Amino acid sequence: MENIISEITENTFQYNPSASEKADKMVMGHRGASSIAPENTLAAFQLAEDNNVPWIEVDVGMLGDGTVVICHDATLDRCSDHNGLLCDKIVTDLDDIDAGAWFGLDFVGERIPTLVDLILFTNETGMNLNLEIKSGSDKAATDRLIDGIIRDINHHWQGGQQLLLSSFNYLLLAEVKRRAPEISLGCLFKSPLPVDWLTSMQYVGAEFVHPNDKGLTEPQVKAMTDAGYSVNVWTVNSLARANQLYNWGVAGICSDIPQQFPPCYRN
């Protein structure tokens, strides 16, 4: 097979893709440009934009007052100067929470953004957005989160950029499809890829399949593309592996180092 990208080392790759190959391949910044800025902050999103990364993947959760925010964990401990549960906070608490100092002095004062903050950023920049919806076992809380996400999208999304919602919770995604059928959906899968992945895709009515990179094989990717799905793989921080996946037919790579990918995948 002719390489889309001719990979030489783990850190750089030279490329000469055709116009058609470039058109359907992209890189997605995992939680923004998270190798050079604190994850899931506006600083990380801006650095992705500065490096012409076309997509960002972010995580959404909810505060106790119903505000939808961008945060991976259920607690504040790992990525801020505060401790405790996210759901115990309200929007006015965000002003006192530093979500950047843990990463470096250049990011002191970064805040946890709300979903509205992020939507306004993408409206301005045209950056495409993959929202990964975090959920627990509490169905009422999950329903409130879905309501909040759809509310913020309906009120603030201007529609010039692309939007994708993804989750490991297929019941949640099916409910999103019922309430907002115009929104594109992606099913996330852990490794090893479950044998019934296609059943989950069909149940949700998803357009995108998002498998974990670990252990992913070329026949599995072929089965996904043959079934008519676009494949976005997470989380790939080896450029050699990215090259291999693109050649297998993967459309998108979610990476902590999107700024290191060739410019043709960052347009």
N, C-alpha and C positions, 0 to 999 in steps of 0.2 A: 504494500500500500504506500502511495506517495504521501510523505508527511505534510500535514498542514503547516507544522512548524518543525524545523530541523533543529532538534535539541542537542546541545553539546555538553552543557554542565548543569548542575543543580541550580545555579544562580542566574544564568543568562541563557536565553535561547534566541537563535537567529531564525528568521522566518521569511517566507515568500508566498503567502497564501493568495489564491485567486480572489477575484472580487466576489464571486458567489460564496466562497468559503468564509470570507470575512463577514458577509452579510448576516450569517446565522450563528455566529460564535461570539460569545461575550464573557467578560469577567465581572463578578459581583463582589463588592467589598463586604466581607463578613463583619457585621457590626460597625460598618464604616471602614476606614483605613486603620484597622485596630492594631497593626504592628507599629504604628508611628504616632498614635494618639489614643487616649482612653476610649475604650469601646462604648458604643451607643451614646456618644455625645455629639453635639453640633460641631465640635472641633474635628472629630473623626469623620463626620460627614463632609465637612468643608475640605479637608485634606483629600478625601476621595474625589470630590469635585475638582479640586485644583490639579489632580493628576488624571483628569478626564475619564475617571471610572464611570461607566454608564449606569450601573446598578449598585444599590446598597441593600444588604439584608440586615434587618434590625429585629429586636424582640420587643413585644408589647405586653404590658401588665397593667394592673389597675390599682389606684389608691383607694383608701377607704371612703372617700367622698365621690367616687365614680369617675375621677379623672383618669384617662388612659395615658400612660407614660411609656417611655422607651427604657426598658431595663430587662436584663436577662434573668436575674435571680429573683427568688421570692423574698430575699432579705437584702438589706443594704450593706452588709458586712464586707463583702469582697471588693466592691468597686466604689466605695465612698468613705468619708470620714465618720459615718454614723453606723449604728447597729440597729437591729430590729427588723420587723416585717414591713415590707412595702405597703401591705394592705392596712397597716396601722397609721399611715401618714395621710395627710390631706395636702391639697395643692399649695397652700401657703407655707407648708414645711419645706418645700423644695428650695426656697431662697437660702436656707441655712445649711443645706447639704452640699458638700463639695465632692463632685464626682470626677475630679481631674487630678487632684494633688497626689493621689496614690500612684499615678503613672509617671509624674515628673513635674518639676517646678514650672515648666512652661505652661502647664495646664491648670494651675491653681485657680479656683473659682469657677471651673466648668460645672454646669448644673445638669441634673437629670432632665432631659427635654420631655415635654408632653407630646402626644401624637399631633396635636394641632401645631405645635412649634415645627415639627418635622414636615408636616404637610405644607406649611407655608414655605419652608426651605425648598422643598421639591418643586412647588409651584414657581418659585423664583428661578431655580437653576435648571429645571427640566430633567432632573435626575429621576430615574426609574426606581421603584420601591417594592421590595419584598418584605412584607410584614409577617414575621413568625409569631403566631399567637400562642402564648403560654397559658396553660389551664391546669387546674387541679381536679380533685374529685367532687368538688362542690358544684352541682349543676346550676344552682341559683347564681353563684358567682360567675360561672362561665357564661350564663345567659346575659348577665349585666355587662360582662366584658364584650360580648358580641354586639350588644346594643350600643355600647359606647364607641366601639370602632366604627360601626356603620353610621352612627350619628356624626362623628367627626369627619368622616369621608364625605357624607352627603352635604355637610355644611361648609366645608372648606376646600375640597378637592376641585381643582380647576380643569382637570382632564387632559392636559397636554402631554403628560408623561404616562408611562405604563405602571400599572398597579397589580400586585400579586399578593394573595394571602396564603400562608402555608402553616401547617401544623402536623404534629404527630397524633393529634386527636381527631379521628375521622368523623366521629359523631358531631363534633364541633363544626368541622368543615361542611358537612352535609347540611347543618342548620344555617350556616352562612349562605350556602347555595340556595336554600329555600327562601331566605329573607332578601338576599341581594344577588340574584342569578347573573347579573351583569359583571360581577367581580370574578376575575380568574383565580383559580385555586391550584395549589400544589400540595401533594401528599409527601410528607417526610418519612423516610424509612431508616431505621438503624441497621447496623451490621450484626449478623448476616442478614441479607435481604430475605424477608419472609416469602415462603412459597406462594402465599395467597396475595401478593402485592397487587396483582391485577384486579382481584375482587374488591380490594379496598379502593382502588382508583375508580372503578365503575360505580361503586356504592356512593362515593362522594360526588362523582361527575367532574373530577378534576381534569385539568388540561396538562399539568406539569407533574413529573415524577422527580422527587428529590432524594436520591439514595445517598447513604454514607459512602465515602470513598473506600474505606477499609474493606478489602476483600472483593470489591466490585470487579466483575469480569466482562470481557468483551461480549460473550454470548448474552449475558444479562442486559447489557446496554442495547444490543441488537433486538432483543425481545421487546424492550420498551419502545424503541423507535419504530419497530415493525408494527406495534400496536397503535401507532399514531401519536405517541406522547413526545413532548419535548423534555429533555433530560438535563437537570441542573444538579451537579454533584457537590457535596460538602464534605469536609472542609479541606481544600487541597493547597498545601504550602510548598510543594515540590514542583518546579517548573517542568522537570522531566516527566513527572506523572501527569501534569496538565496537558502536555504535548500528546501523551499517549491517549488520554481520554478524549481530546478533541478529535484525534484520528479515528477513534472508535465510533464517533457520531454524537458525542455529548455536545449540547448546545451552550451550556453555561457552566462556569467554574466559580464556586464560592470560596474566597480565599482571604486570609489575613494580610496578604501581600499583593493586593491588586495593582498597586503602583509599580510593581516590578514586571508586569505582563507587557508584551509588545504593544505599541501604540494602536495597532489595528484592532485590538480587542478592547480598547479604552476610548472608543469614539461614540 
